[in-house]
Amino acid sequence: MPTVPRFSLSSLTAKTLLLSAALCLLLLGLGALELASSYRSALKQGFNQARVTNLLLTEWIQREFREIDLIQSALAKQLGAADFAATSDSPARSALETRLVRAMHGMPQAYDLILVDRDCKLVLSFKVSPGFDASERSYCKAMLANNRDDRFVSERFHTIAGDDVVLATQRVRGDDGKVIGLIGSAVRVEHFQTQINRAMIGNRYDVLVFADKRRQLLARQPMLPKLPTQPVPDPEAEAMIRNQLSEAQYEATSPFDGRRRLHATRQIEHLPVIVSVGIDKETLLEPWWSKLVLFLSSWLVMVLLIVYATRRYLHNVALSEALSIRSAAIDYAAEAIAIADGNGVVQYINPAFSSLTGYRLDEVRGQRQLAQLLLEQQPELHEQLAQAIHDGKNWRGELTSTHRDGHTYVETVSVAPVRDQYNELIHIVAIKYDISAAKKLQADLERLANTDELTGLYNRRQFLQRAQEEIARGQRWQRPLSLAMLDLDFFKRLNDRFGHGFGDEVLRRFASCIQFNVRLEDVCGRLGGEEFAILLPDTDRYNASLIMQRVREAVEQISLDNPLGGEAVRFTVSIGISELYPGEETPTPLIARADAALYLAKQEGRNCVRTG
C-alpha cells in the first residue's frame, strides 16, 4: 500500500494560508488606500466649506463699508473749508449738523459721524466734544500721509466715551484739491458681533472670527465672555499678512478651547480686517472614523460587508456634499446669494435672491446659467464676467435690474470663483445687494447741496459755479453774457404784515414766475433772502433788458389771496443788469455792476429795470 508524503497536506495548507493571507493583505491594502483617499477628501471638503463661508462673511463686511463710502463721498463733495471753521452757534453750523443727521439715517451701522480739520482737531461729533485732539489717532495720521488713497479704516481702539470702535474715514478736499479735513463714521465693535451672529455655522465647534491686522479680535462666533485685549497668536495669519497674501489655509489649535481646526483666513481688500473660518477637524472626520471602524469590522467578517460599507460611505459622501452646498449659502442671509457649479449651472438661490428677482429655486436649479440669471438685462457683460471667472478674479458691478413683476431697482453684484487646493473651479458664488435706497439718499443729498430748498432754484454756491463756467465759455468763444440781479420790492413789509409763511409763498411764486418767463438756457438762482440772480448766456445787455422787462411785467401780474382778508396782495421787483467785459475771469465784477444797477433801480422808484 503506497504512502502519502507528509508534506503534501501541510504544503497545501501553507499555500492556502499564504494565499488567504495575501488576499487579506491585498484587501487591507486596498482598504487602506481608500481610507487615505477619503481622509484627504474630507479635509478638502472642510477647507472648501471654510472658503465659501469665508467669502460670504468677507462680502458682508465689505458691503457695510461700501454703504459708508457711498454716503461719505456724497458728503465730501458738499463740504468746504467754511464748514470746518463754522462756530457752534452759527446758522452754517446748524445746517451742517442737519446734513450729517440725514446722512446718518442712511448708515444704520454708524455709531457716530465726525468731522476733523486738517490740524487733527475735532470739529463736530455726536458723541465727543469738539476740540478733541486726534493727532495721535491712526486715522488722522493717515489723513496727513502723502498718498493718493482718500479712504482709511482704523484699527480697533477705545473711545473717550468708553466704546470699542473702528473708524472709516474719507478725506475732504477743497476746490484746489488740497486736504481740508476728514469725515469719519464710527462703527462699534459690537456691530461686527451682531453681523457675525447672523451667519450659520456647521456645528457648535466651528468658529467664525473677525480681527484686525494686529490680530485683535473684533467679533467671534461662538461668542467669548469677553474679547481679549491682547492680539491672538496665529503664526500662519502673521505670515499671510507679512507676505502680503490675500488668503491662507492651514490647520491650527485654538488657544481658547484647544480644539484642532481647518482654517480659511482672508484679508479684506482695502480694509485692515481679516476674516477666519475654522472647521472643527474632529467633527469633520467623525464620518471618516466611522468608516474606518466599519471597514475593519467588515474586513474581519467578510469581503461582502466591505463592499456594502464602501457603497454606504459613497452615499454618505454625496449626501454630505449636498448638505455642505446648502449650508454654505446660508438660507436666511439678508443678501441675495446664488451658487453655481464649476460649469456655471445654478445649484442654489436663497430666499432673499427670490425676493429680489422674483425667481424661485425650482425654476432655476439645474436649468439656468448663473451669467444669464444675473445679467438678464445686460447681455453685453456676459463675456466680461466669463473672462473674470476664467482668470480666477472676482467680478463686481453696479447694475439697474428689473424684477419679474416689472419694477426696477439698483443693485451691486459680486461674483467670485471658488477653487480647490488644486486650482480647479468647483463653485461660483454670486451676491446681490439692493442699493436703491442708498442711491436715492445720495441723489437727495446732491439735490440739497445744489438747490435752494424753498424755491427749487440753484443756491448761491451752485449758481456761482455755473456763472464761472459760463464766463469761461463766453471768454473762450467771445460770446456775450449778461447777468441780472433781482430784488423784491418792500419784501420785509410783506413778511412783517402777513407772516413768514406768506413770505415763503411769495418767494415760491416769484421763483416759478421767473423760471417760466426766461429761456431754457438761462440759469436762475437764489443768492439769499429776497435776492435772486439770472445768468443769460449769449445775450447782450440790450436783449437782456427786453427779457427782464418781460419778467418784471409778469411779476407785476402775480396776485395772491390776502390771508387777512380784503384785496389781493401784489408785489413788484427791481432789476439790475450788467454785461461781461473782455478779460474778466470771475463773476465778482459782473455781480458788482449788476448790484450797482439794481441799487439805481431802487433809487429811481423801484419796479423798473436798469443796466450798469
C-alpha positions as CSV (number, residue, x, y, z in Angstrom):
1,M,0.0,0.0,0.0
2,P,1.6,3.3,-1.1
3,T,2.1,6.0,1.5
4,V,1.3,9.7,1.0
5,P,4.1,12.1,1.7
6,R,3.6,14.1,4.9
7,F,4.5,17.4,3.3
8,S,1.7,17.3,0.7
9,L,-1.1,18.3,3.1
10,S,0.9,20.7,5.0
11,S,2.2,22.3,1.9
12,L,-1.3,22.7,0.5
13,T,-2.4,24.2,3.8
14,A,0.6,26.6,3.8
15,K,-0.2,27.6,0.3
16,T,-3.8,28.1,1.2
17,L,-2.8,30.1,4.2
18,L,-0.4,32.1,2.3
19,L,-2.9,32.8,-0.4
20,S,-5.5,33.7,2.2
21,A,-3.1,35.9,4.0
22,A,-2.1,37.5,0.7
23,L,-5.7,38.0,-0.2
24,C,-6.4,39.6,3.2
25,L,-3.3,41.8,2.9
26,L,-4.4,42.8,-0.6
27,L,-7.9,43.7,0.7
28,L,-6.3,45.5,3.7
29,G,-4.0,47.4,1.4
30,L,-6.9,48.4,-1.0
31,G,-8.9,49.5,2.0
32,A,-6.0,51.5,3.4
33,L,-5.7,53.3,0.1
34,E,-9.4,54.0,0.1
35,L,-9.3,55.3,3.6
36,A,-6.3,57.6,2.8
37,S,-8.2,59.0,-0.2
38,S,-11.4,59.6,1.8
39,Y,-9.3,61.2,4.5
40,R,-7.9,63.7,2.0
41,S,-11.3,64.2,0.5
42,A,-12.8,65.0,3.9
43,L,-10.1,67.6,4.6
44,K,-10.6,69.1,1.1
45,Q,-14.3,69.3,1.8
46,G,-13.6,71.1,5.1
47,F,-11.3,73.6,3.5
48,N,-13.8,74.3,0.7
49,Q,-16.6,74.8,3.2
50,A,-14.4,77.2,5.1
51,R,-13.5,79.1,2.0
52,V,-17.1,79.5,0.8
53,T,-18.3,80.7,4.3
54,N,-15.2,83.0,4.5
55,L,-16.1,84.5,1.1
56,L,-19.7,85.3,2.3
57,L,-18.5,86.9,5.5
58,T,-16.0,89.0,3.6
59,E,-18.7,90.2,1.3
60,W,-20.9,91.2,4.2
61,I,-18.2,93.3,5.9
62,Q,-17.2,94.9,2.5
63,R,-20.9,95.8,1.9
64,E,-21.0,97.5,5.3
65,F,-18.1,99.8,4.3
66,R,-19.4,100.3,0.8
67,E,-22.6,101.8,2.1
68,I,-20.4,104.1,4.4
69,D,-18.2,105.1,1.4
70,L,-21.2,105.9,-0.7
71,I,-22.7,108.3,1.8
72,Q,-19.3,109.8,2.8
73,S,-18.4,110.5,-0.8
74,A,-21.6,112.5,-1.3
75,L,-21.0,114.5,1.9
76,A,-17.3,115.1,1.0
77,K,-18.4,116.8,-2.3
78,Q,-20.6,119.2,-0.3
79,L,-18.2,120.2,2.4
80,G,-15.9,123.3,2.1
81,A,-13.3,124.9,4.2
82,A,-16.0,127.1,5.8
83,D,-17.8,124.0,7.2
84,F,-14.7,123.1,9.1
85,A,-14.5,126.6,10.6
86,A,-18.2,127.0,11.4
87,T,-18.8,128.1,15.0
88,S,-21.1,126.1,17.2
89,D,-23.9,128.8,17.3
90,S,-23.8,129.8,13.6
91,P,-26.6,129.1,11.1
92,A,-24.0,127.3,8.9
93,R,-23.2,125.0,11.8
94,S,-26.9,124.2,12.2
95,A,-27.2,123.4,8.5
96,L,-24.1,121.3,8.7
97,E,-25.5,119.3,11.6
98,T,-28.8,118.8,9.8
99,R,-26.9,117.3,6.8
100,L,-24.9,115.0,9.0
101,V,-28.0,113.8,10.8
102,R,-29.7,113.0,7.4
103,A,-26.5,111.2,6.3
104,M,-26.5,109.0,9.5
105,H,-30.1,107.9,8.7
106,G,-28.5,106.2,5.6
107,M,-25.9,104.5,7.7
108,P,-27.7,102.5,10.4
109,Q,-24.4,100.7,11.3
110,A,-22.7,104.0,12.2
111,Y,-22.4,104.8,15.9
112,D,-21.1,108.4,15.3
113,L,-20.3,110.7,12.4
114,I,-17.3,113.1,13.0
115,L,-15.6,116.0,11.2
116,V,-11.9,116.6,11.9
117,D,-10.0,119.5,10.4
118,R,-6.5,119.3,8.8
119,D,-4.9,120.2,12.1
120,C,-6.4,117.0,13.7
121,K,-8.9,119.0,15.8
122,L,-12.4,117.6,16.2
123,V,-14.9,120.0,14.6
124,L,-18.1,118.1,15.0
125,S,-19.2,114.8,16.7
126,F,-22.4,113.5,18.2
127,K,-20.5,111.6,20.9
128,V,-17.3,113.6,21.6
129,S,-17.0,117.3,22.5
130,P,-15.5,119.5,19.7
131,G,-11.8,120.4,20.1
132,F,-10.6,116.9,20.9
133,D,-7.0,116.4,19.6
134,A,-6.9,113.4,17.3
135,S,-3.3,113.8,16.1
136,E,-2.2,110.5,17.7
137,R,-5.0,108.5,16.1
138,S,-4.2,106.4,13.2
139,Y,-6.9,107.8,11.0
140,C,-5.5,111.4,11.5
141,K,-2.0,110.2,10.6
142,A,-3.5,108.6,7.5
143,M,-5.1,111.9,6.5
144,L,-1.7,113.7,6.8
145,A,0.2,110.9,5.0
146,N,1.4,111.6,1.4
147,N,-0.7,109.0,-0.5
148,R,-3.5,109.0,-3.1
149,D,-5.9,106.9,-1.2
150,D,-8.6,109.2,0.4
151,R,-10.2,106.3,2.3
152,F,-8.9,104.7,5.5
153,V,-10.3,102.3,8.2
154,S,-8.6,102.4,11.6
155,E,-7.8,99.5,13.8
156,R,-9.9,98.8,16.9
157,F,-9.5,101.5,19.6
158,H,-11.1,102.6,22.9
159,T,-13.0,105.9,22.6
160,I,-13.3,108.6,25.3
161,A,-16.9,107.6,25.7
162,G,-15.8,104.1,26.7
163,D,-16.7,102.2,23.4
164,D,-14.6,99.9,21.3
165,V,-14.9,101.1,17.7
166,V,-13.3,101.2,14.3
167,L,-13.4,104.4,12.3
168,A,-14.0,104.5,8.5
169,T,-12.7,107.9,7.2
170,Q,-12.8,109.9,3.9
171,R,-10.6,112.8,3.1
172,V,-12.3,116.1,2.2
173,R,-10.6,118.2,-0.4
174,G,-11.1,121.8,-1.3
175,D,-11.6,123.3,-4.7
176,D,-7.8,123.4,-5.1
177,G,-7.5,119.7,-4.4
178,K,-5.8,120.1,-1.1
179,V,-7.0,118.2,2.0
180,I,-9.1,120.4,4.3
181,G,-10.1,117.7,6.8
182,L,-11.8,114.4,7.0
183,I,-15.2,112.9,7.7
184,G,-15.4,109.7,9.7
185,S,-18.0,107.1,10.6
186,A,-17.5,105.2,13.8
187,V,-18.7,101.6,13.9
188,R,-18.9,99.8,17.3
189,V,-17.1,96.5,17.5
190,E,-20.3,95.0,18.8
191,H,-21.8,95.7,15.4
192,F,-19.5,93.2,13.9
193,Q,-20.6,90.7,16.5
194,T,-24.2,91.3,15.5
195,Q,-23.4,90.7,11.9
196,I,-21.4,87.6,12.5
197,N,-24.2,86.2,14.7
198,R,-26.4,86.2,11.5
199,A,-24.2,83.6,9.9
200,M,-25.0,79.9,10.2
201,I,-22.1,77.6,11.0
202,G,-22.0,73.8,10.5
203,N,-21.7,72.7,14.2
204,R,-21.1,74.0,17.6
205,Y,-17.3,73.6,17.4
206,D,-16.8,75.6,14.2
207,V,-15.7,79.2,14.6
208,L,-16.1,82.5,12.7
209,V,-13.7,85.3,13.5
210,F,-13.2,88.9,12.6
211,A,-9.9,90.5,13.7
212,D,-7.8,93.5,12.7
213,K,-4.3,93.1,11.2
214,R,-2.8,93.2,14.6
215,R,-4.8,90.1,15.3
216,Q,-7.0,91.8,17.9
217,L,-10.4,90.2,17.9
218,L,-13.4,92.3,16.7
219,A,-16.0,89.5,16.8
220,R,-16.3,85.8,17.2
221,Q,-18.9,83.1,16.9
222,P,-19.3,81.3,19.2
223,M,-19.0,84.4,21.4
224,L,-16.4,84.7,24.1
225,P,-17.4,86.1,27.6
226,K,-15.0,88.9,26.9
227,L,-12.8,89.8,23.9
228,P,-9.1,89.6,24.8
229,T,-7.2,92.8,24.9
230,Q,-4.0,91.2,23.6
231,P,-3.5,90.0,20.0
232,V,-4.4,86.3,19.5
233,P,-1.3,84.3,18.5
234,D,-1.7,82.9,15.0
235,P,1.7,82.3,13.2
236,E,0.0,81.4,9.9
237,A,-2.1,84.6,9.8
238,E,1.0,86.6,10.7
239,A,2.9,85.1,7.8
240,M,0.0,85.8,5.4
241,I,0.0,89.5,6.4
242,R,3.8,89.7,6.4
243,N,4.0,88.2,2.9
244,Q,1.0,90.4,1.6
245,L,-1.0,87.3,0.6
246,S,-4.8,87.7,0.2
247,E,-5.7,84.3,1.8
248,A,-4.2,81.3,3.6
249,Q,-5.4,77.8,4.5
250,Y,-3.9,75.9,7.4
251,E,-4.6,73.7,10.5
252,A,-4.2,75.3,13.9
253,T,-5.0,74.6,17.5
254,S,-7.3,77.1,19.3
255,P,-5.8,78.9,22.3
256,F,-9.3,79.2,23.8
257,D,-10.6,75.6,23.7
258,G,-7.6,73.5,22.5
259,R,-9.5,72.1,19.5
260,R,-7.8,71.4,16.2
261,R,-9.5,73.2,13.2
262,L,-9.1,73.7,9.4
263,H,-8.8,77.4,8.8
264,A,-9.5,79.6,5.8
265,T,-8.2,83.1,6.5
266,R,-8.6,86.1,4.2
267,Q,-7.6,89.7,4.3
268,I,-10.4,92.1,3.2
269,E,-9.3,94.2,0.3
270,H,-8.5,97.9,1.3
271,L,-9.5,97.2,4.9
272,P,-7.3,96.4,7.9
273,V,-9.5,93.4,8.7
274,I,-9.0,89.7,8.4
275,V,-11.8,87.0,8.4
276,S,-11.1,83.5,9.5
277,V,-13.4,80.5,9.4
278,G,-12.4,77.4,11.3
279,I,-14.0,74.0,10.7
280,D,-13.6,71.6,13.6
281,K,-11.4,68.7,12.4
282,E,-12.6,66.2,14.9
283,T,-16.2,66.7,14.0
284,L,-15.4,66.8,10.3
285,L,-13.7,63.5,10.5
286,E,-16.4,61.7,12.5
287,P,-17.8,60.1,9.3
288,W,-14.3,59.0,8.4
289,W,-13.6,57.4,11.8
290,S,-17.0,55.6,11.5
291,K,-15.9,54.3,8.1
292,L,-12.6,53.1,9.5
293,V,-14.3,51.1,12.2
294,L,-16.9,49.8,9.7
295,F,-14.1,48.8,7.3
296,L,-12.1,46.9,9.9
297,S,-15.2,45.1,11.1
298,S,-16.2,44.2,7.6
299,W,-12.6,43.1,6.8
300,L,-12.6,40.7,9.7
301,V,-16.0,39.2,8.8
302,M,-16.2,39.1,5.0
303,V,-15.5,40.9,1.8
304,L,-19.1,41.4,1.0
305,L,-19.6,43.6,4.1
306,I,-16.6,45.7,2.9
307,V,-18.3,46.3,-0.4
308,Y,-21.6,47.2,1.4
309,A,-19.8,49.6,3.7
310,T,-17.9,51.2,0.8
311,R,-21.2,51.8,-1.1
312,R,-22.8,53.3,2.1
313,Y,-19.8,55.5,2.5
314,L,-20.0,56.8,-1.0
315,H,-23.7,57.5,-0.5
316,N,-22.9,59.4,2.7
317,V,-20.2,61.5,0.9
318,A,-22.7,62.5,-1.8
319,L,-25.3,63.4,0.9
320,S,-22.7,65.4,2.8
321,E,-21.7,67.3,-0.3
322,A,-25.3,68.3,-1.0
323,L,-25.7,69.4,2.6
324,S,-22.5,71.5,2.6
325,I,-23.6,73.4,-0.5
326,R,-27.0,74.3,1.1
327,S,-25.4,75.3,4.5
328,A,-22.8,77.4,2.7
329,A,-25.5,79.5,1.1
330,I,-26.9,80.4,4.5
331,D,-30.7,80.3,3.9
332,Y,-31.6,83.3,5.9
333,A,-29.0,85.8,4.8
334,A,-30.3,89.3,4.1
335,E,-28.2,89.4,0.9
336,A,-29.3,87.7,-2.3
337,I,-27.0,84.7,-2.8
338,A,-26.7,82.3,-5.7
339,I,-24.3,79.3,-6.0
340,A,-23.4,77.6,-9.3
341,D,-21.3,74.5,-10.0
342,G,-18.0,74.7,-11.9
343,N,-19.8,74.7,-15.2
344,G,-21.8,77.8,-14.2
345,V,-25.2,76.0,-13.8
346,V,-27.2,77.3,-10.9
347,Q,-27.5,74.9,-8.0
348,Y,-29.0,77.1,-5.3
349,I,-30.5,80.5,-4.6
350,N,-31.6,81.7,-1.2
351,P,-35.0,83.3,-0.3
352,A,-33.5,86.8,-0.4
353,F,-32.5,86.2,-4.1
354,S,-36.0,85.0,-4.9
355,S,-37.5,88.1,-3.2
356,L,-35.1,90.4,-5.0
357,T,-35.5,88.9,-8.5
358,G,-38.9,87.1,-8.5
359,Y,-37.3,83.7,-9.5
360,R,-38.0,80.5,-7.4
361,L,-35.4,77.9,-6.7
362,D,-37.2,75.2,-8.6
363,E,-37.3,77.4,-11.7
364,V,-33.5,77.9,-11.9
365,R,-31.8,74.9,-10.2
366,G,-30.0,72.9,-12.8
367,Q,-31.8,74.8,-15.6
368,R,-30.3,78.3,-15.8
369,Q,-26.7,79.6,-16.3
370,L,-25.6,81.9,-13.5
371,A,-24.5,84.6,-16.0
372,Q,-27.9,84.6,-17.7
373,L,-29.7,84.9,-14.3
374,L,-27.5,87.8,-13.1
375,L,-27.2,89.7,-16.3
376,E,-30.5,89.1,-18.0
377,Q,-30.9,92.8,-18.8
378,Q,-27.1,93.3,-19.6
379,P,-26.1,90.6,-22.0
380,E,-23.2,92.7,-23.2
381,L,-21.4,91.9,-19.8
382,H,-21.5,88.1,-20.2
383,E,-18.1,88.0,-21.9
384,Q,-16.5,90.2,-19.2
385,L,-17.9,88.1,-16.4
386,A,-16.8,84.9,-18.1
387,Q,-13.3,86.2,-18.6
388,A,-13.0,87.3,-14.9
389,I,-14.1,83.8,-13.7
390,H,-11.6,82.2,-16.2
391,D,-8.8,84.3,-14.8
392,G,-9.7,83.4,-11.2
393,K,-10.7,87.0,-10.3
394,N,-13.7,88.5,-8.6
395,W,-16.2,90.4,-10.7
396,R,-18.2,93.3,-9.4
397,G,-20.7,95.6,-11.0
398,E,-23.4,98.1,-10.2
399,L,-26.5,97.4,-12.3
400,T,-30.0,98.6,-12.9
401,S,-32.2,95.4,-13.0
402,T,-35.9,94.6,-13.4
403,H,-37.9,92.4,-11.1
404,R,-40.2,89.9,-12.7
405,D,-43.2,92.0,-11.6
406,G,-41.8,94.9,-13.7
407,H,-40.3,97.3,-11.1
408,T,-36.7,98.3,-11.4
409,Y,-34.0,98.6,-8.7
410,V,-30.3,99.4,-8.4
411,E,-28.0,96.6,-7.2
412,T,-24.4,95.7,-6.7
413,V,-23.4,92.3,-7.9
414,S,-20.3,90.5,-6.7
415,V,-19.3,87.2,-8.4
416,A,-16.3,85.1,-7.1
417,P,-14.9,81.8,-8.3
418,V,-14.1,79.2,-5.6
419,R,-11.2,76.9,-6.4
420,D,-9.9,73.9,-4.5
421,Q,-6.3,73.4,-3.5
422,Y,-5.5,72.0,-7.0
423,N,-6.8,75.3,-8.6
424,E,-9.8,73.5,-10.1
425,L,-13.1,75.6,-10.3
426,I,-15.6,73.9,-8.1
427,H,-18.2,76.6,-7.4
428,I,-19.2,80.1,-8.4
429,V,-20.7,82.3,-5.7
430,A,-22.8,85.4,-6.6
431,I,-24.0,88.0,-4.1
432,K,-26.5,90.7,-5.0
433,Y,-27.4,93.7,-2.8
434,D,-30.2,96.2,-3.4
435,I,-28.7,99.8,-3.0
436,S,-31.8,101.6,-4.4
437,A,-32.4,103.4,-1.0
438,A,-28.7,104.4,-0.7
439,K,-28.8,105.8,-4.3
440,K,-31.9,107.8,-3.6
441,L,-30.4,109.2,-0.5
442,Q,-27.3,110.2,-2.4
443,A,-29.4,111.9,-5.1
444,D,-31.3,113.8,-2.3
445,L,-28.1,114.9,-0.7
446,E,-26.7,116.2,-4.0
447,R,-30.0,118.0,-4.7
448,L,-30.0,119.6,-1.3
449,A,-26.3,120.7,-1.8
450,N,-27.0,122.3,-5.2
451,T,-30.5,123.8,-4.9
452,D,-32.4,126.2,-2.6
453,E,-34.9,124.1,-0.6
454,L,-37.7,126.7,-0.6
455,T,-37.7,127.7,-4.3
456,G,-36.0,124.9,-6.1
457,L,-33.6,127.3,-7.8
458,Y,-29.8,126.9,-7.7
459,N,-28.4,128.0,-4.4
460,R,-25.7,130.6,-4.1
461,R,-22.8,128.1,-4.3
462,Q,-24.1,126.3,-7.4
463,F,-25.1,129.5,-9.1
464,L,-21.6,131.0,-8.7
465,Q,-20.1,127.7,-10.1
466,R,-22.4,127.8,-13.1
467,A,-21.6,131.5,-13.6
468,Q,-17.8,130.7,-13.5
469,E,-18.4,128.0,-16.2
470,E,-20.4,130.4,-18.5
471,I,-17.8,133.2,-18.1
472,A,-15.1,130.8,-19.2
473,R,-17.2,129.7,-22.2
474,G,-18.1,133.2,-23.1
475,Q,-14.5,134.4,-23.0
476,R,-13.2,131.4,-24.9
477,W,-15.7,131.8,-27.8
478,Q,-16.1,135.6,-27.4
479,R,-19.8,135.4,-26.9
480,P,-21.9,137.9,-24.9
481,L,-23.0,137.2,-21.4
482,S,-25.3,139.2,-19.2
483,L,-26.3,138.9,-15.5
484,A,-29.5,140.2,-13.9
485,M,-29.8,140.8,-10.1
486,L,-33.5,140.9,-8.9
487,D,-34.8,142.1,-5.6
488,L,-38.4,142.0,-4.4
489,D,-39.7,145.5,-3.5
490,F,-40.7,146.0,0.1
491,F,-40.5,142.3,0.8
492,K,-39.8,142.9,4.5
493,R,-43.2,144.7,4.8
494,L,-44.9,141.7,3.4
495,N,-43.2,139.4,5.9
496,D,-43.9,141.7,8.8
497,R,-47.6,142.2,7.9
498,F,-48.6,138.7,6.7
499,G,-46.0,136.4,8.4
500,H,-43.1,134.4,7.2
501,G,-45.3,131.6,5.9
502,F,-46.9,134.1,3.4
503,G,-43.4,135.5,2.7
504,D,-42.2,132.0,1.7
505,E,-45.2,131.6,-0.6
506,V,-44.3,134.9,-2.3
507,L,-40.7,133.7,-2.9
508,R,-42.0,130.4,-4.3
509,R,-44.4,132.2,-6.7
510,F,-41.8,134.6,-7.7
511,A,-39.2,131.8,-8.4
512,S,-41.8,130.0,-10.5
513,C,-42.6,133.1,-12.4
514,I,-39.1,134.0,-13.4
515,Q,-38.4,130.4,-14.5
516,F,-41.5,130.4,-16.7
517,N,-40.5,133.7,-18.4
518,V,-36.9,133.1,-19.2
519,R,-35.3,130.8,-21.7
520,L,-34.3,127.2,-21.1
521,E,-30.6,128.0,-21.3
522,D,-30.9,130.8,-18.7
523,V,-29.7,130.0,-15.2
524,C,-31.8,131.1,-12.2
525,G,-30.6,131.2,-8.6
526,R,-31.5,132.4,-5.2
527,L,-28.5,134.1,-3.6
528,G,-30.1,134.8,-0.2
529,G,-33.3,136.2,1.3
530,E,-35.3,138.0,-1.4
531,E,-32.2,138.4,-3.6
532,F,-32.2,136.4,-6.9
533,A,-30.0,136.3,-10.0
534,I,-30.4,135.2,-13.6
535,L,-27.5,134.4,-15.9
536,L,-28.3,134.9,-19.6
537,P,-25.7,133.2,-21.9
538,D,-25.2,134.5,-25.5
539,T,-27.2,137.7,-24.6
540,D,-26.0,141.3,-24.6
541,R,-27.4,143.9,-22.2
542,Y,-30.0,145.2,-24.7
543,N,-31.6,141.9,-25.2
544,A,-31.2,141.1,-21.5
545,S,-33.2,144.3,-20.8
546,L,-36.0,143.1,-23.1
547,I,-36.2,139.7,-21.3
548,M,-36.1,141.3,-17.9
549,Q,-38.8,143.7,-18.8
550,R,-41.0,140.7,-19.6
551,V,-40.1,139.2,-16.3
552,R,-40.9,142.5,-14.4
553,E,-44.3,142.7,-16.1
554,A,-45.1,139.1,-15.3
555,V,-44.2,139.6,-11.7
556,E,-46.4,142.7,-11.6
557,Q,-49.4,140.4,-12.6
558,I,-48.9,138.0,-9.8
559,S,-51.9,138.0,-7.4
560,L,-52.0,136.2,-4.0
561,D,-55.0,135.8,-1.7
562,N,-54.8,138.2,1.2
563,P,-54.5,136.0,4.4
564,L,-56.0,138.9,6.4
565,G,-59.0,139.3,4.0
566,G,-59.6,142.2,1.7
567,E,-57.9,143.0,-1.6
568,A,-55.4,140.5,-3.2
569,V,-51.7,141.0,-2.5
570,R,-49.4,142.1,-5.3
571,F,-45.7,142.8,-5.3
572,T,-43.1,144.1,-7.8
573,V,-39.4,143.6,-8.5
574,S,-36.4,145.8,-9.2
575,I,-33.8,144.5,-11.6
576,G,-30.2,145.5,-12.4
577,I,-28.3,144.2,-15.4
578,S,-24.6,144.0,-16.3
579,E,-22.7,142.6,-19.3
580,L,-19.5,140.6,-19.2
581,Y,-16.4,142.7,-20.1
582,P,-13.5,141.2,-22.1
583,G,-10.8,139.8,-19.9
584,E,-13.0,139.2,-16.8
585,E,-12.5,135.7,-15.4
586,T,-14.7,135.6,-12.3
587,P,-18.3,136.5,-11.5
588,T,-17.3,139.2,-8.9
589,P,-17.1,142.3,-11.1
590,L,-20.2,141.2,-13.1
591,I,-22.2,140.8,-9.9
592,A,-20.9,144.1,-8.6
593,R,-22.0,146.1,-11.6
594,A,-25.5,144.4,-11.6
595,D,-25.8,145.2,-7.9
596,A,-25.0,148.8,-8.7
597,A,-27.6,148.9,-11.4
598,L,-30.1,147.3,-9.0
599,Y,-29.4,150.0,-6.5
600,L,-30.1,152.6,-9.2
601,A,-33.4,150.9,-10.0
602,K,-34.3,151.1,-6.2
603,Q,-33.3,154.8,-6.1
604,E,-35.4,155.6,-9.2
605,G,-38.7,154.3,-7.6
606,R,-38.4,150.5,-7.9
607,N,-40.4,148.2,-10.2
608,C,-38.0,149.0,-13.1
609,V,-35.0,147.6,-15.0
610,R,-31.7,149.4,-15.1
611,T,-28.4,148.4,-16.8
612,G,-24.9,149.0,-15.4
